[in-house]
Amino acid sequence: MLKELSRKGRRAYSLPELDERVRDSMGDIYHELPESMLRDSPPNLPELSEPEIVRHFVRLSQMNFAIDLGMYPLGSCTMKYNPKVSQRIARNPKMANLHPYQDESTVQGTLEILFELGEILSEIAGMDRFSLAPAAGAQGEYVGALIIRNYLRDNKFTGKDEMLVPDSAHGTNPASAAMAGFKVVKIPSSDDGIVTAEAVVSKITDRTAGMMLTVPSTLGIFEREIVEVAKIIHEENGLMYYDGANMNALLGRVRPGDMGFDVIHINVHKTFATPHGGGGPGAGPVGVKAELQDYLPVPLISKTGDSYHLDYKSSKSIGFIKSFYGNSAVLLRAYCYILSLGKEGLKTVSEQAVLASNYLLSLLDGDSYSTPYSPKTPRKHEFVVSSSPLKKRYGVSAGDVAKTILDHGMHSPTIYFPLIVAEALMIEPTESEPLENLESYAQVLNEIAKLAAVEKESVLASPKNTSIGRLDEYKASHPNTMILNWNSVPASRNQS
Ligand SMILES: Cc1ncc(COP(=O)(O)O)c(C=O)c1O
């Protein structure tokens, strides 16, 4: 810490002596601050030279991992390279320095960009209108679930209080449905890792409000019964919700709107390369079919003649979901990404993402990393393997493998998700990694498996090359602390 590096008398600046006395208009001298508020001694701040401060922060930044440093294949997170041209445009002071309360007439350029982005997303997703307001995928899901709830209520489809969600879903799906007041009904994945029409038929009732589905699923498998599933839900007057977190696998090839989905969100901070990892700002625009557009959050951007304005008039809207109009800097980056690649470029994105994922999977030692759910089915942009064989043979867990990867200067994949795969390693290389990075990642994983066989202690003690070594698992170091999970929330709060 800067405090520890501090040495008395060191300075990073040299300023003239401060004279806090001022002369008033009559020429009398007085102190600008009341005497009682003046310090007796200087504040106790760290004392360092400028190079020491610069080195301190550069050193800290080097302890971090970033997509600009190396491969970051966090499954379901799409940590792809962020093109610098988008970053540069988003930093343009004409965009970055706008004030949210500025008059509409002074922000026509930004409104035009956001309006166009909504139109482009509609075209890509096969929807009729988008709201760009939601700040993340999870917020988009919540918005979508509220739209479904209100639409069903207004159309007198009463008693529809159940939402079907597959067991492979991201945890935000059941959480968003529950927050919007639905009871979550779990659909088990088939042995092939898909949601079958048969499984849906076995769970659907007249209480079914709809279904939330991620395509491709979090297993990286395309839902090949989707058209049939959508038909079954629609026949029961339910609506189909598309979780678009994995949209990058389908870009330019198939559109959720054409597959039978009514409401969707797109994680633009994944699919369109706006920085995501580390909890940075995101955006989860929500798109709907025409009959649902009045329910979108306000304000929407409308165009009259050549001018754009924020439209708050919508009696059916679910209301405000986010102050002002979403995270416009993130949306701006997505707009740049889309325009710089164009229609064909976006198609190449999905092609490369899928190829990269299948190539990396083909290089893994299948005896150590097994592929659950129909191993012969090609995966889309990501795949999930299980390191259970290593656990059974040597007591080496997915967490141990992930920690050892860090020693090789690479980021670990997502682990222990989806929940339906034991010792899961969920790997999403993205389209922005060159061939040799895919090969070295597979090589590292295979070497870790070999090391586990001959020297498992070494794997269990990793990471050794990072600035901070293995930390105690929280539970081990806090044996008496209750760990809060969904089940420990009192039922009354859980329902609200
Ligand atoms: C399949 C899926 N759905 C939803 C989400 C939630 O998106 P966000 O992190 O933007 O809230 C994620 C996030 O990782 C996801 O992978």
PDBQT file of the ligand as one rigid body, heavy atoms in Angstrom, charges set to zero:
ROOT
HETATM    1  C1  LIG A 501     -26.866 -17.601 -20.208  1.00  0.00    +0.000 C 
HETATM    2  C2  LIG A 501     -26.828 -16.313 -19.424  1.00  0.00    +0.000 A 
HETATM    3  N1  LIG A 501     -27.972 -15.662 -19.162  1.00  0.00    +0.000 NA
HETATM    4  C3  LIG A 501     -27.979 -14.516 -18.476  1.00  0.00    +0.000 A 
HETATM    5  C4  LIG A 501     -26.831 -13.941 -17.988  1.00  0.00    +0.000 A 
HETATM    6  C5  LIG A 501     -26.919 -12.666 -17.193  1.00  0.00    +0.000 C 
HETATM    7  O1  LIG A 501     -26.316 -11.597 -17.890  1.00  0.00    +0.000 OA
HETATM    8  P1  LIG A 501     -25.636 -10.380 -17.118  1.00  0.00    +0.000 P 
HETATM    9  O2  LIG A 501     -24.357 -10.889 -16.541  1.00  0.00    +0.000 OA
HETATM   10  O3  LIG A 501     -25.422  -9.348 -18.183  1.00  0.00    +0.000 OA
HETATM   11  O4  LIG A 501     -26.602  -9.916 -16.079  1.00  0.00    +0.000 OA
HETATM   12  C6  LIG A 501     -25.609 -14.575 -18.226  1.00  0.00    +0.000 A 
HETATM   13  C7  LIG A 501     -24.360 -13.994 -17.682  1.00  0.00    +0.000 C 
HETATM   14  O5  LIG A 501     -23.315 -14.510 -17.660  1.00  0.00    +0.000 OA
HETATM   15  C8  LIG A 501     -25.600 -15.780 -18.981  1.00  0.00    +0.000 A 
HETATM   16  O6  LIG A 501     -24.464 -16.418 -19.238  1.00  0.00    +0.000 OA
ENDROOT
TORSDOF 0
